[in-house]
Amino acid sequence: MRLLALPVTLIVIAVLVYLLVTLVRGGKPASQREAAGAPHWEADTVMENGWTLIVVRKVAPGPNGPVELARQTVRAIRDDDPDWDERYREGMLEARNRVSTLEIESG
């Protein structure tokens, strides 16, 4: 019996360590668990429901493509706005400036 007690004890300890590591890793949000690599901020455009949204988003490379970690809307422009082009250019300029600021702050 003593011969089996040591291997069984080691197996139980190994299982407990594995479960502990799994629980610790499980405490992160799913998007951060999937992210593998250095995150960065980028300007982006999203078109939905008759609106053009200019956003900055924090993304990191993941196993199935980029993973969005955070998003900030810079400007929302109605698609039928007569000054759409001008507002879009101004919004993208503001988004690029915000990306630069966020990259400096997070670096």
C-alpha positions as MATLAB code, in Angstrom:
seq = 'MRLLALPVTLIVIAVLVYLLVTLVRGGKPASQREAAGAPHWEADTVMENGWTLIVVRKVAPGPNGPVELARQTVRAIRDDDPDWDERYREGMLEARNRVSTLEIESG';
ca = [
       0.000    0.000    0.000;
       2.769    2.435    0.830;
       4.188    1.884   -2.631;
       0.993    3.273   -4.216;
       0.532    6.110   -1.730;
       3.410    8.234   -3.066;
       2.359    8.179   -6.785;
      -1.279    8.813   -5.869;
      -0.264   11.754   -3.674;
       1.878   13.216   -6.477;
      -0.978   12.851   -8.976;
      -3.410   14.570   -6.609;
      -0.953   17.443   -6.058;
      -0.406   17.797   -9.826;
      -4.169   17.943  -10.447;
      -4.607   20.586   -7.736;
      -1.813   22.732   -9.195;
      -3.369   22.414  -12.673;
      -6.793   23.459  -11.348;
      -5.272   26.413   -9.501;
      -3.491   27.635  -12.634;
      -6.688   27.218  -14.669;
      -8.695   29.236  -12.144;
      -6.125   32.026  -12.067;
      -6.095   32.299  -15.859;
      -9.879   32.152  -15.960;
     -10.116   35.421  -14.006;
      -9.309   37.519  -17.077;
     -12.013   38.651  -19.528;
     -12.438   36.394  -22.558;
     -11.115   39.038  -24.964;
      -7.869   39.333  -22.998;
      -7.488   35.552  -22.721;
      -7.730   35.302  -26.523;
      -5.345   38.162  -27.168;
      -1.784   37.119  -27.866;
       0.658   39.917  -28.580;
       1.120   43.592  -27.904;
      -2.120   45.586  -28.116;
      -2.210   48.848  -30.053;
      -4.707   51.624  -30.762;
      -6.067   52.248  -34.266;
      -8.601   54.536  -35.950;
     -11.506   52.784  -37.634;
     -14.837   53.467  -39.330;
     -18.046   51.560  -38.606;
     -21.198   51.995  -40.700;
     -24.474   50.936  -39.113;
     -28.150   51.916  -39.221;
     -27.647   55.013  -41.366;
     -24.727   56.341  -39.313;
     -20.978   56.438  -39.871;
     -19.126   56.023  -36.599;
     -15.499   57.067  -36.349;
     -13.924   55.094  -33.534;
     -10.571   54.358  -32.001;
     -10.107   50.835  -30.771;
      -7.484   48.944  -28.853;
      -6.744   45.662  -30.602;
      -4.354   42.793  -30.074;
      -3.527   39.903  -32.375;
      -5.403   36.757  -31.445;
      -5.436   33.169  -32.673;
      -8.446   33.860  -34.952;
      -7.587   37.416  -35.992;
      -7.539   40.736  -34.149;
      -9.293   40.906  -30.764;
     -10.903   44.214  -29.781;
     -10.090   45.096  -26.173;
     -11.593   48.608  -25.984;
     -13.462   51.072  -28.178;
     -14.127   54.817  -28.034;
     -16.484   56.602  -30.420;
     -14.956   59.851  -31.666;
     -17.758   61.068  -33.933;
     -21.097   59.885  -35.332;
     -22.186   61.249  -38.731;
     -25.551   60.628  -40.372;
     -25.050   59.058  -43.793;
     -27.333   61.644  -45.413;
     -25.512   64.639  -43.854;
     -24.737   67.171  -46.638;
     -21.362   67.932  -45.012;
     -20.476   64.241  -44.592;
     -17.086   64.481  -46.360;
     -15.880   67.426  -44.291;
     -17.137   65.954  -41.015;
     -15.548   62.610  -41.868;
     -12.146   64.176  -42.548;
     -12.357   66.198  -39.309;
     -13.419   63.094  -37.355;
     -10.585   60.979  -38.759;
      -8.085   63.721  -37.913;
      -9.418   63.795  -34.353;
      -9.303   59.970  -34.174;
      -5.680   59.869  -35.355;
      -4.740   62.491  -32.770;
      -6.465   60.460  -30.062;
      -4.652   57.294  -31.203;
      -1.324   59.114  -30.886;
      -2.203   60.322  -27.401;
      -3.404   56.904  -26.253;
      -0.314   55.164  -27.642;
       1.946   57.625  -25.784;
      -0.001   57.167  -22.545;
      -0.011   53.376  -22.738;
       3.642   53.104  -23.734;
];
